């Protein structure tokens, strides 16, 4: 599975907590991953305490969201299709 909403959450600039599914692993620098309820609680507490709303962290999350916006996705699909038919 791939949680498309992830990029909307990142675009908000706010901290994100997710489940450690394979598709979220590449975002481990930006998304706190937790497997259990205590993991999630600890991640939320840590994010609230660590200044995760510092301007540079917000900007990092928003930059990743921009890399995965719909315009970029459609462009990559269009290029892949064009290369496949060439």
Phi, psi and omega in degrees: 000157176224116182281091181301331178298339180310316185289331174291319178297315179296323180298332179290341181085351182280157177298149182231138174241135180221177177270142185285061175278156184306322183290343178266345181307316180297344182259014184303336177288334185250338184242124175285130184250133179220138182268332185236168177302315177298323177300315180296315179300316179295320180295317179297314179301314181299316181295325179289333183266337190268015180068036182290355175261014176299145184309321182290327177288319177299314181298321179296316179296317181291327178295318178294321178299319179297326179292341184241027179284166185297323179299316179294319179297313179297320178298314180297322178294316180299316179296315181298317179294318180297320178293325179291331181265354182281000000 
